Amino acid sequence: MFPSNHQFSSQPRALAVVDPTTPMQVDQNEPSFVVRDEMQNGGVSQAKSIIESSEKLQDDLRMLGTKIKQHEDSIKLLKTQKNKLDDSILDMQVMLGKYHYSSPAKTENEDHSHLQSEEEITEQILQHEKSAAAILCQLKTHPGTQDSYLTLTKDVLGAVATLGKVDDGNLNRLFSEYLGLQTMLAIACKTYEGIKALEAYNQDGCIDKTSGLHGLGASIGRSLDGRFLVICLENLRPYAGDFVADDPQRRLDLLKPRLPNGECPPGFLGFAVNMIRVDSSNLFHVTASGNGLRETLFYNLFSRLQVYRTRAEMVLALPCISEGAVSLDGGMIRSPGVFSLGSREEVDVRFLKSSATSDMVQNYIETGKQIKEMRWEKEKLEEDIKRELALLNSAKFNFERKKQDFVKFLAQSSSYATQHQFQAARDRSTPR
């Protein structure tokens, strides 16, 4: 039936089985595998290049960020130094007591008739003949009342107008108007015992017209009419802060107003309380606690009243005014939100004017030189600030440009990574 040469063997034949654990021998020179290896090697090289580029860009950004911080710190330091110079210049200008250079009016045409001596002040006070201050002035020189006067006025310092001096005539008028006539004529006493000596009362609580200042006034033909102010220094709350360093006048080291940029408002000249010159005898130990007139009497009268060059500058500084302000051209803010409008009110009783001595003149000259040196130093600081600002702006510009390069690089590398992942996935799905 079948050819003899195609006979089937009756013996079973063994099947060849391949062990899956045995490595398969593949020809590495096959074209498909060569291309795949090249892609893997190129991917590693490209990834290394991306990492290096990323690190370099980040290093550049860190370096520029450090430069920006350094310039910002330098500007902050320079501005702090400039603000300290501004404060020192203001303090020295207050020490000079001259503000004409800051006034819009020309000093050569200024009327100096309102600069008053002690004799003129006394005459002005005496014109208010029914005031307590006038009676005290008359009792001081009236024969036959000396003993009674000394007993009565043991703790009396005098009228407010006689206890301070203001060299600048315009400020003198301004401060007198701000305080008003009644306050300028007020009597300052060291203690409450001194106040009790000025006025006594009978059993019904009525004023005893035969004793105290009323009785002495009547004895010289001067009746005391109406109310009068008496200020008791020991009952005032004194200024509790520091004093300007190395200042013989012991001016108060008040915190100066600041704009949001850290600078003083334009036109700010100082605080009224520091523009009053106090006699050396009244700078210390006027009260039992050792306080002087500036930190007691004048601080309570003026508090933190600010002084500005012009009304316009004062108005611009409103956010910085906490307790009132005045300007050399007549502007007046009594307290925040309370403006004094209308024409100036002439108060005929004003503060004394300092009598210039050779020492004072020499001090003015030296202080003037120091102010010039400080202004020159301030100009140098302002130039340094401008230079640092230019460097800061340049560093910020380079930082933004480098940041844009980095963002662009991240976008490109992200695109490459997506393509590489897609290629790798396709390679895995391709049968070998």
ABEGO torsion letter per residue (X at the ends): XBBAAABBBABBBBBBBBBAABBBBBBAABAAAAAAAAAAAAAAAAAAAAAAAAAAAAAAAAAAAAAAAAAAAAAAAAAAAAAAAAAAAAAAAAAAGBAAAABABBAAABBAAABBBAAAAAAAAAABAABAAAAAAAAAABBGAAAAAAAAAAABAEBAAAABBBABAAAAAAAAAAAEAAAAABBBBABAAAAAAABBBBAAGBBBAABEAAAAAAAAGBBBBEBBBBBBAAABBBBABBBBBGBAAGBBBBBBBBBAAGBBBBGBAEBAAAABBBBAAAABGABAAGBBAAABAAAAAAEABBBBABAAAAAAAAAABAAEBBBAAGBBBABBGBBBBEBBBBBABBBBBBBBBAAAAAAAAAAAAAAAAAAAAAAAAAAAAAAAAAAAAAAAAAAAAAAAAAAAAAAAAAAAAAAAAAAAAAAAABBX
